[in-house]
Amino acid sequence: MNTLPEWTDLRFFLELARAGTLSGASRRLEVEHTTVARRIDRLEIQLGTTLFDRSREGYELTDMGLALLPHAEAMESAALAATEQMSGGEVSVHGVVRLGVPELFAVRVVAPLLVAMLQSNPELSVDLLVLPRFANLANREADLGVMLDPPSTGRYMITKLATFRLYVWASPAYLATHAPIFAHADLAQHDFVDYVQDRLASRELSYLDELGFTPRRRLCCTGMPAQIEAASLGMGLVMAPPYAVPDDGRLVPVLDQFFAERSFWLAAPTDLYRLQRVRAVWNMLREYADGKPALFVHADGEPAKPRQVGPRR
């Protein structure tokens, strides 16, 4: 090899590795898919090796491609950091951050929070990925993400964002027309609204299994917003954290001594975490979560007194 690969060719290599298809990489790079193919062919000829296995399903890294990947990512990180610093990134937070967040947490908590942050940082922009699943950081779908299952392999910065409790809720109308709930055993007589079990984004979402009996699932939805709405209309009981429930009286807590506990994790690829704009969003989320425990656990972190609820006499 007489010359070093061009950084732009390596950038095409990275995007194709992340997208897995020429069309996906071309959208990310805003070029024609033929341009992506031509750049990859040129890079492979220059390096004297095959970087991708081609098939109808797409492009998959070969062993040599996997060996090149961390070196290309390191170059990308250095380029991003240099661009940020030379354009004044050390003075003001600027640029675009892609943040992946579960849909209801995004709507109830993160979106309002970002409005205040962006108003005080006019050079910063955020692409908020409101997802019914968790952002795929491995293919750089997002710069950082909130998730239940943090990455177990790879180079990531990971921190616990918050521990939250899922309590049982019901609409007053449902409680007025169904059997009373005085103790945990009474829950077995009731209908539940839950996730579609074969479409769970994480096994951590199977919290109804902790009830100790097989719940009578009357309606299952792929997302919690629909579950909250259905329960508000009297479809059945629902388990949800405090931040997910609107403060409009349509749902009330039932039997607060029973709950399931989970944790949200904040994760970002190590190279992207070094960028000031990514750290600014990271720190904002952590500080807000630390300062608002009532969003995640009922007051003082202690179970409320049991509520005796049931049909009106």
C-alpha positions in Angstrom: 0.0 0.0 0.0 1.7 3.2 -1.2 -0.8 5.7 0.3 -2.9 6.0 3.4 -6.7 5.6 3.0 -8.6 8.8 2.8 -10.6 9.7 5.9 -13.7 10.2 3.7 -13.5 6.6 2.5 -13.2 5.4 6.1 -16.3 7.5 6.9 -18.2 5.7 4.1 -16.9 2.4 5.6 -18.2 3.3 9.1 -21.7 4.3 7.9 -22.1 1.2 5.8 -20.9 -1.0 8.7 -23.6 0.7 10.9 -26.4 0.7 8.4 -25.8 -2.7 6.8 -27.2 -1.6 3.4 -26.1 0.7 0.7 -29.4 2.6 0.8 -29.2 3.0 4.6 -25.6 4.4 4.4 -26.5 6.6 1.5 -29.3 8.2 3.5 -27.0 8.9 6.4 -24.3 10.4 4.1 -26.8 12.2 1.8 -25.3 10.7 -1.4 -26.3 8.2 -4.0 -26.0 4.5 -3.1 -23.7 4.1 -6.1 -21.3 6.5 -4.5 -21.2 4.4 -1.4 -20.5 1.3 -3.3 -17.7 3.0 -5.4 -16.0 4.3 -2.2 -16.1 0.9 -0.5 -14.7 -0.8 -3.6 -11.9 1.8 -3.8 -11.0 1.3 -0.1 -10.9 -2.4 -0.4 -8.6 -2.2 -3.5 -6.4 0.2 -1.6 -6.2 -2.0 1.5 -5.9 -5.1 -0.6 -8.6 -7.0 1.4 -12.4 -7.6 1.5 -14.1 -5.6 4.2 -17.7 -6.7 3.6 -19.5 -9.9 2.6 -22.2 -8.9 0.1 -25.6 -10.7 0.1 -29.2 -9.9 -0.8 -29.8 -9.0 2.9 -27.1 -6.4 2.9 -23.5 -5.9 3.8 -21.8 -7.7 6.8 -18.3 -7.0 8.0 -15.6 -9.6 7.3 -12.9 -10.4 9.9 -10.7 -7.8 8.3 -13.6 -5.3 8.4 -14.1 -6.0 12.1 -10.4 -5.4 12.6 -10.5 -2.1 10.8 -13.7 -0.9 12.6 -12.1 0.4 16.0 -9.4 2.2 14.1 -11.9 4.0 11.9 -14.0 4.9 14.9 -11.0 6.3 16.7 -10.3 8.5 13.6 -14.0 9.6 13.6 -13.8 10.5 17.3 -10.6 12.6 16.7 -12.2 14.3 13.8 -15.3 15.2 15.7 -13.4 16.5 18.7 -11.1 18.6 16.5 -14.1 20.1 14.6 -15.8 20.9 17.9 -12.8 22.5 19.5 -11.8 24.5 16.4 -15.3 25.9 15.9 -15.5 27.1 19.5 -16.9 24.0 21.2 -14.8 24.8 24.2 -16.7 28.0 24.7 -20.3 27.2 23.9 -22.3 24.0 23.5 -23.2 23.7 19.9 -24.1 21.1 17.2 -26.7 18.3 17.0 -27.2 15.5 19.5 -29.3 12.5 18.7 -31.0 11.2 21.9 -32.9 7.9 22.0 -35.6 7.7 24.7 -38.5 5.3 25.4 -41.7 6.9 24.1 -43.6 7.7 27.3 -40.5 8.9 29.2 -39.7 11.1 26.2 -43.1 12.7 26.1 -43.7 13.1 29.8 -40.2 14.0 31.0 -37.5 14.6 28.4 -39.2 16.7 25.8 -40.3 19.5 28.2 -36.9 19.4 29.8 -35.1 19.8 26.4 -37.2 22.9 25.7 -35.7 24.7 28.6 -32.2 23.5 27.8 -32.3 24.6 24.2 -33.6 28.0 25.1 -30.5 28.6 27.1 -28.2 27.0 24.5 -29.1 28.6 21.1 -26.3 26.8 19.2 -27.4 23.4 20.3 -30.0 21.2 18.5 -31.4 17.8 19.6 -32.9 15.1 17.5 -35.2 13.3 20.0 -35.8 9.7 18.9 -39.1 8.8 20.6 -39.0 5.0 20.2 -41.2 2.1 21.2 -37.9 0.2 21.7 -34.4 1.2 22.8 -32.0 3.1 20.6 -29.3 1.0 18.9 -26.1 2.6 19.9 -23.9 0.0 18.1 -25.0 1.3 14.7 -24.9 4.9 15.9 -28.7 5.3 15.6 -28.3 7.7 18.5 -25.4 9.5 20.3 -26.7 8.5 23.7 -29.8 6.7 24.9 -32.0 5.9 27.9 -32.6 2.2 28.2 -33.4 -0.7 30.6 -30.6 -3.0 29.3 -27.2 -1.2 29.1 -24.7 -2.5 26.6 -22.6 -5.4 28.0 -19.9 -5.3 25.4 -18.2 -2.6 23.5 -16.8 0.8 24.4 -19.5 2.8 26.2 -19.9 5.2 29.1 -22.8 3.9 31.2 -24.4 5.3 34.3 -27.6 4.6 36.2 -30.1 7.4 35.5 -32.8 6.4 38.0 -34.4 3.5 39.8 -38.2 3.6 39.3 -41.1 1.6 40.7 -44.1 0.4 38.7 -47.2 0.6 40.9 -50.7 -0.7 40.2 -53.2 2.0 38.9 -56.8 2.0 37.9 -59.5 4.4 36.9 -62.1 5.4 39.5 -64.8 4.1 37.2 -63.2 0.7 37.0 -62.8 0.5 40.8 -66.4 1.5 41.3 -67.7 -1.5 39.3 -65.4 -4.3 40.2 -64.5 -6.4 43.2 -62.8 -4.5 46.1 -59.0 -4.6 46.4 -57.8 -4.8 50.0 -54.7 -7.0 49.6 -52.4 -8.4 47.1 -54.4 -11.6 46.7 -57.4 -9.5 45.5 -55.5 -8.5 42.3 -56.0 -12.0 40.9 -59.7 -11.3 40.4 -59.0 -8.3 38.1 -58.3 -7.5 34.4 -55.0 -6.1 33.5 -53.6 -4.0 30.6 -50.1 -5.0 29.6 -47.4 -5.2 26.9 -47.8 -7.7 24.0 -45.6 -10.4 25.4 -43.9 -11.6 22.2 -43.0 -8.0 21.2 -41.2 -6.9 24.4 -38.3 -4.5 23.7 -36.7 -5.9 26.9 -37.4 -8.8 29.3 -37.3 -6.1 32.0 -40.8 -5.1 30.7 -42.3 -8.4 31.9 -43.0 -7.0 35.3 -46.5 -8.5 35.6 -44.8 -11.8 36.1 -43.9 -10.5 39.6 -47.5 -10.5 40.6 -47.2 -14.2 41.7 -50.1 -15.4 39.6 -51.0 -15.4 35.9 -52.7 -12.1 35.3 -55.9 -11.9 33.2 -54.6 -9.7 30.3 -57.6 -8.2 28.6 -55.7 -5.8 26.4 -52.1 -5.8 25.4 -50.3 -3.0 23.6 -46.8 -2.6 22.2 -46.3 0.7 24.1 -47.2 2.2 27.5 -49.0 5.3 26.2 -51.8 3.1 24.8 -51.9 1.1 28.1 -52.3 4.2 30.1 -55.1 5.4 27.9 -56.9 2.1 28.0 -56.7 1.8 31.8 -57.9 5.4 32.1 -61.0 4.4 30.2 -61.7 1.5 32.6 -60.2 -1.5 30.7 -58.4 -2.8 33.7 -55.5 -2.4 36.1 -52.2 -1.2 34.8 -48.7 -1.1 36.2 -46.8 2.1 35.6 -44.2 4.4 37.2 -45.4 7.8 38.6 -43.9 9.8 35.7 -46.1 7.9 33.2 -49.5 8.8 34.8 -51.1 12.2 34.0 -52.1 14.2 37.1 -55.7 14.5 36.0 -57.4 12.0 38.3 -58.2 9.6 35.5 -56.0 7.0 37.2 -55.4 6.5 40.9 -52.9 4.3 42.8 -54.1 1.0 44.1 -52.4 -1.1 46.8 -49.1 0.9 46.9 -47.4 -1.7 49.0 -46.9 -3.8 45.9 -44.6 -2.7 43.1 -42.0 -3.9 40.6 -38.6 -2.1 40.6 -36.5 -1.3 37.5 -33.7 1.0 36.5 -33.1 3.3 33.6 -29.5 3.5 32.3 -27.9 6.2 30.3 -25.3 5.1 27.8 -23.2 6.6 25.0 -20.3 5.4 22.9 -17.1 6.4 24.6 -15.9 8.4 21.6 -19.1 10.4 21.4 -19.2 11.0 25.2 -16.0 13.0 24.8 -18.0 15.6 22.8 -19.1 18.6 24.8 -22.6 18.7 23.3 -23.2 15.0 24.2 -21.9 15.5 27.7 -24.1 18.6 28.1 -27.3 16.5 27.4 -25.9 13.7 29.5 -25.4 15.9 32.5 -28.7 17.6 32.1 -30.6 14.3 32.3 -28.6 13.1 35.3 -29.1 16.3 37.2 -32.8 16.4 36.5 -33.3 12.8 37.5 -31.4 13.2 40.7 -33.4 16.3 41.6 -36.9 14.8 40.9 -37.2 11.5 42.8 -41.0 11.8 42.9 -41.1 11.1 39.1 -39.8 7.6 39.8 -40.9 6.6 43.3 -43.9 7.7 45.4 -43.2 10.3 48.0 -40.2 9.7 50.3 -39.5 6.4 48.6 -41.9 4.6 51.0 -45.0 2.7 50.1 -48.2 4.6 50.8 -50.8 3.3 53.1 -53.0 0.6 51.6 -56.1 1.9 49.9 -59.4 0.1 50.4 -61.0 0.4 47.0 -63.9 -1.3 45.5 -67.5 -0.8 44.3 -69.5 2.0 45.9 -72.1 0.8 48.3 
